[in-house]
């Protein structure tokens, strides 16, 4: 099982056991006791005697495999620099936001590496706005989310990046993706 999938599976399994007492695990069988649990964009299936979590639609359609491949070196550098766990990044992609400092600083590191930080070390979203200007379907939503989130976000660089990202993900989930 892929390490990311394994980590997400265990996180969700523990969460289900805490939040949904109707869910119980008996040996290799997942028993729902005549209840159906549907999680946002999560599907649980049995395959080769293991449970696999398949996260559906975890990224916007315009975030291509090519974009992810090009961002890989930045992602790796920021993960190394901040010590953030891959599971924490995956959790954010699935809507579960931990408040660990490494995750917060990872988000700021990405901003720096992608050129979204100006000379004063403050967020400059001109590049992001330019990117979305080419996609009229998202333009108003993105501009509104950026405007609202810049006002709400606060704290040091890491805290600001985290607060902004979380706000943006809530206000524009169709366009949010954490690399």
Backbone torsions as a table, in degrees:
resi	resn	phi	psi	omega
1	UNK	NA	134.9	177.0
2	UNK	-54.5	138.9	-177.0
3	UNK	-58.6	-40.5	179.6
4	UNK	-65.4	-45.3	-179.4
5	UNK	-63.3	-41.8	179.8
6	UNK	-60.9	-45.2	-179.1
7	UNK	-64.8	-43.9	179.6
8	UNK	-65.0	-41.8	178.7
9	UNK	-57.1	-50.3	-177.7
10	UNK	-65.7	-37.9	177.5
11	UNK	-61.8	-48.8	-178.5
12	UNK	-67.8	-38.8	178.2
13	UNK	-59.7	-45.5	178.3
14	UNK	-64.3	-40.5	178.1
15	UNK	-63.0	-44.5	178.8
16	UNK	-61.1	-42.0	-179.2
17	UNK	-65.5	-31.9	178.4
18	UNK	-77.9	-41.2	-172.2
19	UNK	-94.7	-25.2	-175.2
20	UNK	-125.3	89.0	-178.2
21	UNK	-63.1	-15.0	178.6
22	UNK	-72.7	-14.3	-178.9
23	UNK	-91.7	125.1	177.7
24	UNK	-139.3	149.3	-178.8
25	UNK	-109.0	119.6	179.5
26	UNK	-119.2	106.4	-178.0
27	UNK	59.5	-123.0	179.5
28	UNK	-95.0	1.7	-175.3
29	UNK	-102.4	134.1	174.6
30	UNK	-93.5	120.3	-175.7
31	UNK	-113.2	125.1	-179.1
32	UNK	-102.4	2.6	176.7
33	UNK	46.2	54.3	176.1
34	UNK	63.9	16.2	175.3
35	UNK	-114.8	149.1	176.0
36	UNK	-111.3	128.0	177.1
37	UNK	-113.1	121.6	178.4
38	UNK	-116.0	115.8	177.2
39	UNK	-95.0	155.1	179.9
40	UNK	-60.9	113.8	176.3
41	UNK	58.7	27.4	178.6
42	UNK	-125.7	132.7	179.3
43	UNK	-127.2	129.2	179.6
44	UNK	-105.8	129.5	-179.0
45	UNK	-138.8	156.1	178.0
46	UNK	-100.3	131.0	-178.4
47	UNK	-150.3	125.7	179.6
48	UNK	50.3	48.1	176.8
49	UNK	64.2	15.5	179.0
50	UNK	-131.9	154.2	174.4
51	UNK	-91.6	133.1	-179.0
52	UNK	-117.5	133.0	173.9
53	UNK	-95.7	123.1	178.1
54	UNK	-111.2	107.1	179.0
55	UNK	-84.0	122.7	-176.3
56	UNK	-98.8	140.0	177.2
57	UNK	52.8	48.4	-179.1
58	UNK	-82.5	-2.5	177.7
59	UNK	-145.6	151.4	177.8
60	UNK	-62.1	152.7	-176.2
61	UNK	-61.6	-28.1	-178.2
62	UNK	-80.7	-6.6	175.1
63	UNK	-88.5	98.4	-173.8
64	UNK	-84.0	164.6	174.4
65	UNK	-60.1	-34.8	178.3
66	UNK	-63.6	-42.1	177.8
67	UNK	-62.6	-42.4	-179.9
68	UNK	-65.0	-41.1	178.9
69	UNK	-63.7	-41.6	179.7
70	UNK	-67.4	-30.3	-179.1
71	UNK	-84.5	-8.0	-173.6
72	UNK	-56.8	-41.3	-178.4
73	UNK	-67.0	-37.2	177.2
74	UNK	-67.3	-45.4	178.9
75	UNK	-58.2	-48.2	-180.0
76	UNK	-61.8	-42.8	179.4
77	UNK	-63.5	-43.3	-179.7
78	UNK	-70.2	-35.1	176.0
79	UNK	-64.4	-43.2	179.4
80	UNK	-65.5	-45.0	-178.3
81	UNK	-63.4	-39.7	-173.9
82	UNK	-99.0	-20.6	-178.4
83	UNK	76.8	16.3	-180.0
84	UNK	-67.4	141.6	178.0
85	UNK	-79.4	141.5	176.7
86	UNK	-56.9	-36.6	179.6
87	UNK	-61.6	-34.2	178.2
88	UNK	-68.1	-38.4	177.9
89	UNK	-66.3	-46.4	178.5
90	UNK	-61.4	-38.2	179.3
91	UNK	-61.9	-42.1	177.6
92	UNK	-60.9	-41.8	179.3
93	UNK	-60.7	-24.8	179.6
94	UNK	-101.2	12.7	174.5
95	UNK	85.3	11.7	179.9
96	UNK	-111.4	112.0	-172.4
97	UNK	-104.9	107.4	172.3
98	UNK	-80.9	158.0	-177.0
99	UNK	-108.9	31.3	179.2
100	UNK	-73.4	143.8	179.8
101	UNK	-59.1	-40.6	179.0
102	UNK	-58.1	-39.5	178.4
103	UNK	-65.3	-43.6	179.8
104	UNK	-59.9	-46.2	-178.8
105	UNK	-71.3	-29.6	174.7
106	UNK	-59.7	-43.7	179.9
107	UNK	-63.0	-40.9	178.5
108	UNK	-68.2	-40.2	177.8
109	UNK	-57.8	-44.0	177.7
110	UNK	-59.8	-43.0	177.8
111	UNK	-57.2	-46.8	179.9
112	UNK	-60.7	-48.1	-176.2
113	UNK	-67.2	-32.1	179.4
114	UNK	-88.8	5.5	176.0
115	UNK	75.2	28.9	179.5
116	UNK	-98.3	10.4	179.3
117	UNK	-117.3	130.9	-178.4
118	UNK	-86.4	-173.9	-177.9
119	UNK	-61.6	-26.0	179.1
120	UNK	-88.0	8.0	-177.9
121	UNK	64.0	30.2	177.9
122	UNK	-109.7	157.1	-178.4
123	UNK	-65.1	128.7	176.1
124	UNK	-127.8	111.2	-172.3
125	UNK	-98.8	19.8	-179.8
126	UNK	-57.6	-42.7	179.2
127	UNK	-62.8	-42.7	179.5
128	UNK	-65.6	-44.1	178.9
129	UNK	-63.1	-40.9	178.3
130	UNK	-61.4	-43.2	179.0
131	UNK	-58.4	-47.1	-176.8
132	UNK	-78.3	-15.1	174.8
133	UNK	-62.5	-27.3	179.5
134	UNK	-78.9	-4.6	-179.7
135	UNK	-124.7	85.7	-175.3
136	UNK	-55.5	-30.4	-178.4
137	UNK	-62.8	-25.2	-176.8
138	UNK	-107.5	-13.0	-169.2
139	UNK	-52.7	-54.7	-176.4
140	UNK	-64.9	-42.2	179.7
141	UNK	-61.0	-45.0	-179.5
142	UNK	-65.5	-46.2	180.0
143	UNK	-61.0	-41.7	179.4
144	UNK	-65.3	-45.5	-179.6
145	UNK	-62.7	-44.1	179.6
146	UNK	-62.1	-45.6	-179.4
147	UNK	-61.0	-46.5	-179.9
148	UNK	-66.0	-43.3	-173.7
149	UNK	-74.2	-31.8	176.6
150	UNK	-64.1	-32.9	178.3
151	UNK	-74.4	-34.3	-175.5
152	UNK	-80.8	-39.5	-173.6
153	UNK	-63.7	143.5	179.1
154	UNK	-156.5	-179.6	178.9
155	UNK	97.7	-172.6	176.8
156	UNK	-68.8	-179.7	-175.6
157	UNK	-53.7	-46.4	-177.5
158	UNK	-66.6	-47.4	179.9
159	UNK	-63.1	-41.5	179.1
160	UNK	-60.7	-46.4	-179.7
161	UNK	-60.8	-44.0	-179.2
162	UNK	-64.2	-49.6	-178.3
163	UNK	-61.5	-42.4	178.9
164	UNK	-64.1	-47.7	-178.9
165	UNK	-59.2	-45.4	-178.4
166	UNK	-64.2	-45.4	177.3
167	UNK	-59.1	-48.0	-178.0
168	UNK	-62.2	-42.9	179.9
169	UNK	-61.8	-35.0	178.8
170	UNK	-73.6	-36.6	-175.2
171	UNK	-88.8	-22.7	179.6
172	UNK	-140.2	62.1	-177.1
173	UNK	-61.8	-24.0	178.4
174	UNK	-68.8	-22.7	-175.1
175	UNK	-114.8	0.9	-176.6
176	UNK	-92.1	134.9	172.0
177	UNK	-152.2	128.6	175.6
178	UNK	-95.9	115.6	178.4
179	UNK	-68.2	NA	NA
